[in-house]
Amino acid sequence: MTIIYSDRYDLNLGDHVFPTVKYRKTKERVLADGLCSAPEIVSPPPADDEQVALVHTREYIRKLRKGKLSTEEILRMEVPYSREGVDAVWLSTGGTIAAARHALTEGISVNLGGGFHHAFPDHGEGFCMLNDVAVAIRALQKESVIRTAMTVDCDVHHGNGTAEIFHADPTVFTLSIHQLHNYPAIKPQSNIDIDLQDGTRDEEYLEKLAEGLDKALAEFKPELIVYLAGADPFQYDQLGGLSLTLQGLHRRDMLVFQTARARSIPVAVTLAGGYAYRVEDTVTIHTNTVRAAKDVFTTQSS
């Protein structure tokens, strides 16, 4: 199982609520726990602008590249603008493209970054500059590597950018399971939206996700699933209001992977979200996602 990672994923945001140090810490934990060897961790090339332009407008790309965002646009993005930050997001987008490619040949691949589902074609929102998930799908479609894809978005926040980008596109099916009364205020319609009430716990979450996956896969036959394994449904997340335990989140990952593998659908994973009061909890959640991927697609197939 190939894992995609770069030290340059870290946006170095300081004491910002988004702990980008989690990327390095997750890589270190994955290695320490023996879930992969160092050669199985691959550094991706950055996405190129032509790939990014399959989703984002040329003008928005120019603004990001040249540092021409307005104050309002930066405030809407909710992360400080920097040249290093732009480079990191282009690299993380390349990481999701790479994970999708590896998934098609290996069954599964994990990008330790990505999952920036709040980015729209012409602007960023909610810590997201580029929508790496959409770019990866469009890049592989452009190359005729895949025709259809499904996004399974398990971040606590609705995947508004992704839903808008693929609205009315018959080749991409979007599923989002999220806390209803949370960011973003306006939620464009996904193909399936599972709106959860505040405080939803493990069993109800897993039951509704299983129902949603079954319904989605009865309606649509994807050649690739891009799974946003959000860490923020965790009960001690600063920006979430659901009540999933560490065990519940691990069971969620197992459910997604087992469902996909039973249907022989490759899965590209992004480790989205994660604002736990203790960054170590976020790292544990992400590491458990990698563990579940290995257990389902590697251990069970040997």
C-alpha positions in Angstrom: 0.0 0.0 0.0 1.5 3.3 -1.1 1.3 6.2 1.2 1.7 9.7 -0.2 3.4 12.4 2.0 5.7 15.4 1.9 7.2 17.3 4.8 6.1 20.4 2.9 2.5 19.6 3.6 2.9 21.6 6.8 1.6 25.1 6.3 3.3 26.3 9.5 0.3 28.1 10.8 1.6 28.4 14.3 -1.2 28.4 16.9 -4.0 28.3 14.3 -6.8 25.8 15.1 -5.8 23.8 12.0 -2.7 21.8 13.3 -0.8 21.2 10.1 1.9 19.6 12.1 -0.5 16.6 12.2 0.8 15.5 8.8 4.4 14.9 10.0 3.2 13.4 13.3 0.9 11.0 11.5 3.7 9.9 9.1 6.0 9.3 12.1 3.3 7.3 14.0 2.5 5.2 10.9 6.2 4.3 10.7 6.5 3.7 14.4 3.5 1.4 14.5 4.9 -0.7 11.6 2.0 0.1 9.3 4.4 0.7 6.4 8.1 0.9 5.6 9.9 4.0 4.7 10.1 3.0 1.0 6.3 2.7 0.9 6.0 6.5 1.6 6.2 8.4 -1.7 6.7 12.1 -2.1 4.3 13.5 -4.8 5.0 16.0 -7.5 2.9 19.2 -7.2 -0.2 19.4 -9.4 0.4 21.4 -12.5 -1.6 24.4 -13.3 -3.4 22.7 -16.2 -4.6 20.0 -13.9 -5.8 22.6 -11.4 -7.5 24.6 -14.2 -9.8 21.5 -14.8 -11.6 22.7 -11.7 -10.5 26.2 -10.8 -10.8 29.4 -12.8 -7.6 30.8 -14.5 -8.2 34.1 -12.7 -8.3 32.4 -9.2 -5.2 30.4 -10.0 -3.4 33.6 -11.1 -4.4 35.3 -7.8 -3.1 32.5 -5.7 0.2 32.2 -7.7 0.8 36.0 -7.8 -0.4 36.8 -4.3 -3.3 39.0 -5.6 -6.1 37.8 -3.3 -8.1 40.6 -1.7 -8.3 41.0 2.0 -11.9 39.7 1.8 -10.8 36.6 -0.1 -8.1 35.8 2.4 -10.5 36.3 5.3 -13.0 33.9 3.6 -10.2 31.3 3.2 -9.5 31.6 7.0 -5.8 30.8 6.7 -3.1 33.4 6.2 -1.8 33.7 2.7 1.8 32.8 2.0 3.9 31.6 -0.9 4.8 28.5 1.1 1.1 27.8 1.8 0.3 28.0 -1.9 3.2 25.6 -2.7 2.0 23.2 0.1 -1.6 23.1 -1.3 -0.4 22.5 -4.9 1.8 19.7 -3.5 -1.0 18.2 -1.5 -3.3 18.3 -4.5 -0.6 16.4 -6.4 -0.6 14.0 -3.5 -4.3 13.2 -4.0 -3.8 12.8 -7.7 -0.9 10.4 -6.9 -3.1 8.5 -4.4 -5.8 8.1 -6.9 -3.3 6.7 -9.5 -1.9 4.2 -7.0 -5.3 3.2 -5.8 -6.3 2.1 -9.4 -3.4 -0.4 -9.5 -3.1 -1.4 -5.8 -6.7 -1.2 -4.6 -6.0 1.5 -2.1 -3.7 4.4 -1.4 -3.6 7.1 1.3 -2.6 10.7 0.9 -1.7 11.9 4.4 -2.8 15.4 3.3 -5.7 16.7 1.2 -9.4 16.6 1.7 -9.9 20.4 1.0 -13.6 20.1 0.2 -14.6 23.7 0.9 -12.7 25.2 -2.1 -14.9 26.4 -5.0 -13.8 27.0 -8.6 -13.2 30.7 -8.0 -12.5 31.1 -4.3 -11.3 29.3 -1.2 -13.2 28.8 2.1 -12.8 27.1 5.4 -9.0 26.5 5.4 -9.2 25.3 1.8 -7.4 26.9 -1.2 -7.8 24.2 -3.8 -10.3 21.4 -4.0 -7.7 18.5 -4.4 -10.4 15.9 -4.5 -12.1 17.5 -7.5 -8.8 18.1 -9.3 -7.7 14.5 -8.8 -11.0 13.2 -10.3 -11.0 15.6 -13.2 -7.3 14.9 -13.9 -7.9 11.1 -14.2 -11.0 11.7 -16.2 -9.2 14.0 -18.6 -6.6 11.2 -19.2 -9.4 8.7 -19.7 -8.0 6.6 -16.8 -11.4 6.6 -15.2 -14.9 7.7 -16.4 -16.8 7.7 -13.1 -16.0 8.5 -9.5 -17.7 8.8 -6.2 -16.7 11.0 -3.2 -17.5 9.7 0.3 -17.1 12.7 2.5 -17.0 11.8 6.2 -15.7 15.2 7.5 -17.9 16.7 10.2 -18.5 19.6 7.9 -20.5 19.4 4.7 -18.5 19.2 1.5 -19.9 22.3 -0.1 -17.2 23.0 -2.6 -17.2 19.5 -3.9 -21.0 19.4 -4.1 -21.1 22.6 -6.1 -18.3 21.5 -8.5 -20.0 18.2 -9.4 -23.6 19.5 -9.3 -25.6 17.8 -12.1 -22.5 15.9 -13.4 -23.7 12.4 -14.2 -20.1 11.0 -14.0 -19.4 11.9 -10.4 -21.6 10.9 -7.4 -21.2 12.9 -4.1 -22.1 11.6 -0.7 -21.6 13.7 2.4 -22.3 12.7 6.0 -22.0 15.7 8.3 -23.3 17.6 11.3 -26.3 19.6 10.1 -25.9 22.6 12.4 -22.3 23.4 11.6 -20.2 25.1 9.0 -21.0 25.9 6.2 -24.2 27.8 6.6 -25.2 27.2 3.0 -24.9 23.6 1.9 -25.2 22.9 -1.9 -27.0 19.6 -2.5 -24.9 16.5 -2.8 -26.3 13.4 -4.5 -26.8 12.1 -1.0 -26.6 14.3 2.1 -26.8 12.7 5.5 -27.6 15.4 7.9 -26.8 14.5 11.5 -28.0 16.2 14.6 -25.7 17.5 17.3 -24.2 14.9 19.5 -24.8 11.9 17.2 -23.0 8.9 18.6 -21.2 5.9 17.1 -24.1 3.5 16.5 -26.5 6.0 14.8 -23.6 7.4 12.7 -22.5 4.0 11.5 -26.1 2.8 10.8 -26.8 5.9 8.7 -23.5 5.8 6.9 -24.0 2.1 6.0 -27.5 2.9 4.6 -26.1 5.8 2.6 -23.3 3.8 1.1 -25.7 1.0 0.1 -28.1 3.5 -1.5 -25.3 5.3 -3.3 -23.7 2.1 -4.7 -27.1 0.8 -5.7 -27.6 3.9 -7.8 -24.1 4.5 -9.1 -21.2 2.3 -10.2 -17.9 4.3 -9.6 -14.6 3.2 -11.0 -12.9 5.0 -8.1 -14.0 6.2 -4.6 -12.2 9.2 -3.1 -12.7 8.9 0.6 -12.4 12.0 2.9 -11.6 10.3 6.2 -12.4 13.3 8.4 -11.0 13.2 11.9 -13.4 15.9 13.2 -16.6 13.9 14.0 -14.5 13.0 17.1 -16.2 13.8 20.4 -13.4 16.1 21.5 -13.0 18.1 18.3 -12.9 21.9 18.7 -14.8 22.5 15.5 -17.2 19.6 15.6 -20.4 18.8 17.5 -20.7 15.0 17.0 -19.8 12.4 19.6 -17.9 9.7 17.8 -15.3 7.8 19.8 -11.9 6.7 18.6 -13.3 3.2 18.2 -16.3 4.5 16.3 -14.1 6.4 13.9 -12.1 3.3 13.3 -15.2 1.2 12.6 -16.4 3.9 10.2 -13.1 3.5 8.2 -13.5 -0.2 8.2 -17.1 0.1 7.0 -16.1 2.3 4.0 -13.1 0.1 3.1 -15.0 -3.2 3.4 -17.9 -1.9 1.4 -15.6 -0.8 -1.4 -13.4 -3.9 -1.4 -16.5 -6.2 -1.5 -17.4 -4.4 -4.8 -13.8 -4.3 -6.1 -13.8 -0.5 -6.1 -10.4 1.2 -5.6 -10.2 3.8 -2.9 -8.0 6.9 -2.7 -8.0 8.3 0.9 -7.4 11.8 2.1 -7.0 12.6 5.8 -9.3 15.5 6.2 -10.2 17.7 9.1 -9.1 17.1 12.7 -9.0 19.8 15.3 -9.0 17.8 18.5 -8.0 19.6 21.7 -5.0 17.2 21.8 -3.3 16.9 18.4 -2.2 13.4 19.5 -5.9 12.3 19.3 -6.1 13.6 15.7 -2.9 11.7 14.9 -4.3 8.6 16.4 -7.5 8.9 14.3 -5.5 9.4 11.1 -3.2 6.5 12.0 -6.2 4.3 12.6 -7.5 5.1 9.1 -4.2 3.9 7.6 -4.4 0.8 9.9 -7.9 0.0 8.6 -6.8 0.5 5.0 -4.0 -2.0 5.5 -6.2 -4.5 7.4 -8.9 -4.5 4.7 -6.9 -4.2 1.5 -3.6 -5.8 2.4 -4.0 -8.2 5.3 -7.3 -9.6 4.2 -6.2 -10.1 0.6 -3.0 -12.1 1.5 
